[in-house]
Amino acid sequence: MKVGIPKEIKNHEYRVGVIPAGVHALVERGHEVVVQAGAGAKAGFADDAYAKAGAQIVASAEEAFDAGMVVKVKELQPSEYALVRRGQILFAYLHLAPDPELLDAIMKSGVSGIAYETVERDGKLPLLAPMSRIAGRLSIQFAAWALQMANGGSGVLMGGVGGVPPARVVVIGPGEVGTNAAQVAAGMGAEVMLMGIDPDHLAQLDQIYRGRIKTCYSEPLAIAEHVADADVIVSGVLIPGKLAPKLISRKLLASMRPGSVLVDVAIDQGGIAETSRPTSHTDPIYVEEGVVHYCVPNMPSAVARTATLALAHATYPYMLKLADKGLDALDDDEGLGKGLQVHAGAITHRGLAEDVNKPHRSFGEVRG
């Protein structure tokens, strides 16, 4: 199979879909690989390294997309919509539910879109997990920055100082994002409340952190109480392939102290607050109802080297399966099959179909 690796063009997106080691593995298995010039440069992978691994370096996105499988990081941008086609595999983060225009373009193209964020293994999300861990850790760094007065924040120091209490951090969702955010916040000396809906999981976390991180069952009254008193809120809520639930109303947000901060890591799937809307690394924050919102969808790109390596290591075995067998690989790996969200103009992921109120068709129904 011919595999294309284009340069990412989303705002301040410096990650790359495949590192030279992945190219070498593909070439060793008899596949042809084309890499757009400069695709890995910002993450520390020069064109020469790809060429030595066996890739052909091409000048344009059109050439990189001219392949049986395209491996990317982020969802297609508008200028890329026309570059994908029926009979082609797109392997990337897709995030289709909150973006009707993107979903429409993907469906019209007929491309087979396999989303990193819904590939499963043993009930977990192995291709989302490494980026979620990074985003969770970064969320507290960005929150500490947003709390500074120059950024519209309340001027609260995350860890406080002798005689002055630390920031109160509420993390909603104790998954990969949430637990990593809570760990970093606690490490900085903040007072941390981690909220979730699985009592057994909360009990396990309570055993691990022994009071350094407090836990609370996440229901509307508890959310209202803790959000109103928080200096920082971090969203770590995830329902695979579906829109994030709106847990924070505008009215609740307005009850927070002016200069408080919301880092909505769930913005890729629409965000958990009524006031959340996507921002970018160029213009990351805005203030609404007196609260500083940080809603950058591609947070891990801020640490592109680390993020690229972590993502490439996770996607490597799935990429090789798809290159070797094409869509037949979905027959051998049920978890990989759950990553298929669109195929031949149909929505093949039930959760996505429910969210966008469109018909769902199984891969078996639409398979050519």
N, C-alpha and C positions, 0 to 999 in steps of 0.2 A: 504494500500500500504506500501511496505517497502521502506524507504527513507534512502539514504546513504549520509554521510557528510565526505568527505575525507580531509586530510591535504593538504594544498596548497604547491606546490613544485617549483613554479616559483621563480626566483631570488629575495630574500628578500621580498617575499609575506607572510605577517603575518596575513592577514584577514582570516575570516572563514565564510562559507556560511550561517550558521544558529547558532543563540545563544541559550542558554538553554531555554529561554522563548518560542522560536519557537518549540523546541523539546517537551516541555510540552504541547503546543497546539496540536501538531501532535498526541502525545500519548493519550491525552484526547479524540481525535476523532477516536481512535481505530487503528492508524497506528503504525507500527514498525519502530524504528529509530536506525541506527547504526552510530557511530561516531568513526573515526580513532583516536587513542590515540595521544594526543598533538595537535589536530587540532585547538583548540581555545586558546592554552596556551599563545602564544605571544600577543594575543589581550586581555588577562586578564580573559579568561574563562577556568577554570581548568576542567580536566576530571571528577572530583567528582561532579561538578555542572551539567554536562550533565547526569551523572548517576542518580543523585537525581531527575532530570527532567524526567527520564524514559528511557534514551537511553542505548543501549548496547555499551560498549567501545570495539573496535576491534583493533587488533595490526597492520594490514596491509592495504595498499591501495586496494588490491584485494578484501578484505572483505568489505571495505566501498563502493566499486563500485558494489558489488553484490547486487543490489537493483533495484526496479522498477523505481525509480527516484533518480538521483544524483544531489545534490545541491552544487554548487561550487561558487567560486568567479571568478577566471581567466580562460582563455581558456585552453584546454587540452595541456599538455606538451608531447613531443615525447614518454616518457616512459609510458604515460597514454593512448595512442592511442588504444592499444589492450584491454583496460579494459572496453570499452563501446560496446554496442551491439544493434542489432535490437530489437524493442519492449520496449526499455528503453527510459526514458526521461532524457535529460541532461539540467539542468536549471542553466545558468551561463552567464557571458560575453563570447561571442564566438569570435568576431573579425576575421571573416573568410576571408573577402575580400583581405587583404594584405598578406595572408599566404597560398599559393597554396598547400603546403604539408599538413597543418592542414586540409584544406577543403577536400582534397582527402581522408585523413584518416577518417574524419567524415562521408563522403559519403559512403565509403567502409564498414564502421561499420554498417550502417543502423540505427543508433541511431536517435531519434527525438530531435533535438537541438533547444531549445527555448532560444533566446538571450535576456538578460536584456536590451541591448542597442537599441532594436527595439520594445519592448513592448510600446504601446501607451495608453494614456488616455486623452481625450479631446484635441487631437492634440499635446500633450506634451509627454515627455519621462520620466515617473515617476521613473524608476529603474536606469536610467543613471544620472538623475538630481543631486542626492545627491553626487555622486562621482565627477561629473563635478564641483559642487560648491567647493568641497574640493581641487580638482586639480587646479582650478582657483586661489584659495587663496595661495596654496603652490607654484604655478608658480612664484609668485613675491618673495617669500622667497628664492627659488632656484636661481632666476635671480640675486638677490642681492648678494648671495654667489658666483655665477659664475663671477660676475663683479670684484671680488677681484683679485688682481695681481697674487697671488699664484695659481689661477685657470686658468690663461691665459686671464683674463678679462682686461678691459681698466683702472680699478682703479677708476671708477666713483662711488661716493656715491649716493645711490638711492634718498635720500632727499636733497642732497647738504648741504651747510652750508652758514652762512651769507656771502654775497659777492661772492659766487660761485654757479652757477645754478645747479639745480637737474638733475637727469637722465631723458632722454626723453624715455618714454615707449609707444610703439605702440601695441595696442591689436586688432587683426583682428578677427572679429566675436563677436557680442554682445549678445551671448546666456548665458547660466549658467556659463561656463568657463570664457568667456570674461568679463561679468559684475562683477563677483567676483574678477577677476584679477585686473580690473580697480579700483575697490573700495579699494583694499589693496594697490595698487601702489599709489593712490591718498592719502590714509591715511599715507603713508610713506613720503609724500611730493614730489613725482615725478611729472613731467609734463606728463599728460596722454592724448593720442589720441585713441579713440575707433572707429573702422571702421566697417561698416555693409552695407547691401544692402536693408534694409527696412526703407524708409524715415520716416514713421510714428513711428516706434520703436525708431529711432535715435532722433526724436523730443521729444518723451516721456522721453528718457534718458537725453536729454538736459534740459528739464523742471525740472527733479529731481535733477541734479547735478549742475545746475546754473553756469557753467563755470569751476567748479573744475575738471570736466572731459570733454574734448572737443570731439566732434563727427565729423565724416566725412564719406561721401558716399564712399563705397569701389569699386573702378573701377581701371583698370590697371595703369593709369597715377598717380592717387592719391596714390595707394599702392607704386609705385616706388619712388615717392617724399618722402613719410613719412618713408618708410623703410630705404632709404639711409641716412636719418638724425637721425635714432633712436640709442639709446644706448641699448635698450631691445625691442625685438619683442616677443609677446606671441600669439600663434595660438589658437583660440577658435572656429574654423570652424567645423561644423558638418552637414553632410547629412546622415540621419539615414540609416544604413546598407550598405552605399556606401563608396568607397574610398574618402579620402579628396582631394579636387582640388589642383593642384600644382600652387600656387599663387606667389611663390618666386623662380625665376630662379637662377641658379648659378651666372650668370652675375650680377644680381641685388644684390645678397648677397655679392659679391665681392666689390660692391660699398660702403659698410658700413665701418665705421671706425674700424681699427683693435682692437680686444678686445671687440667688441659689442657682445651681447648675444641673441640667439634664444632659447626660451623654446617652443618646439613643442608639445603641449598637444594633437594635432591631430595625433600623431605618431601611436596610436592604429589602425587608419584607413589609415596608409601610410604616414602621415605627409603632410605639405603644402609646404615644400621646396624641391627642387631637391636634396639637399645635406643631407636631413634628413634620418637617419637610427636608428633603435631601439638601445638603450643602457640599462643599468641596474643600480640598486641602488649601486651595487658594483663598477661599472665603469661608472658613469653617464654622463660624458662629453667628447667631443672631439672637436678639432679645425679644421675647414675647411674654406678655403678662408679668413682666419684671424678671423673668427667668432666662438665664443664658442657655441657649440650646446648642449643643454640638452634635451634628447629625451627618457626619461624613460616611458615605457608604463603603468606601475602600480604605478604611483605617489602616490595615496592615501594610499598605504601600509606604507608609511613613518609615518603616524599617524593611525596605524592599529586599535587602540581602538575606536577612534572617527569614523573612516570609517566603521568598522564592525557594529557598532550600527546603523549608518545612513543607511547602505545598508540593514541590517536585517529588520529594521522597514519598509522600502519601499517594500521589496520582500515578506514579511510575508503574506499578503492576497492572493497573486498570488500563493505562494507555497502551501497554504492550499487548494485552488481551485484545483490545479493540483493533489495533494495527494488524495483529495476526489473523483475526477471525471476522472482523467487521461486526455487524449487528448480530451475527450468530453467537458472539460472545455473551449476549444477554441470555441465551438459552442455558448456558453453562453456569451462570452466576446470577442468581435471583436478586441479590443485593445491588449488583450493577444495573440490572433491569429496572430497578426502582428509580434509577437516575434518569431514565428516558421520560422526558416531559412532553415533547412534541415529535411527531413523525409524519411525513407526507401530508402535512396540512391539518393533522388531527391532534387534539390534546390527549395524550396517553397517560397522564398523571391525574388520578382522581381528585386529589386535594386541590390541584391547580384549577381543574375544571369547575369544582364547586365554588371556589373563590371568585372566579371571573364569570360564573353563570353561563358556561358554554358546555356543549355536549362532551362527554368522555367516551373515548373508544380505546379499547385495549390494543396493545401492540399486535396481538394475534389477529385482531379484526382488520387492521389496516396494513398489515405486512404484505409487501409485494412479492 
